[in-house]
């Protein structure tokens, strides 16, 4: 009996040590990714090419997705799950601040249930948020501002319904009339959606605007 108690104690000590190491690892990864993001943004400011500046800015924003995942995991004292609402809210607010000169004043309407996601789902979902929100801020409002709405519901324990929408110019009627960046953005969202086992569904949001819906089940 005493030997068993000693073994249980030793296992608990080992688990606590591993947990501490994982937390420290998440913290270090977040810091290192933050350095990469800063270097990319610095290079974007230095370049004289408008096209290169846009591409570098986009890369920096997507790398920031990874940093926020590790930051949230560290804050939650876990290496496995993160709260979606604070992660998504902070990320989208950062994007709105970054693109404020292009978009004009934007109101965010965020309704996200208190759900936890693993990094394998949070990263591609965060990148989908990035692409949709960035395209809305850059192309949908024409500098006049508008509304971006984000809704995440979990009607069943492992099923999620995500709706992203804006009240901007809306989807083009003809593919060749697509707004700049939308073709690439849509293809990227399709690829990211496949990573979480779903397909994107696009539609008009009311009289104007764009809506993206995703329904997926955690595996």
Secondary structure, 3 states (H helix, E strand, C coil): CHHHHHHHHHHHHHHHHHHHHHHHHHHHHHHHHHHHHHHHHHHHHHCCCHHHHHHHHHHHHHHHHHHHHHHHHHHCCCCCCEEHHHHHHHHHHHHHHHCHHHHCCEEEEEEECCCEECHHHHHHHHHHHHHHHHHHHHHHCCCCCEEEEEEEEEEECCEEEEEEEECCCCCCCCHHHCCCCHHHHHHHHHHHHHHCCCCCEEEECCCCCEEEEEEEECC
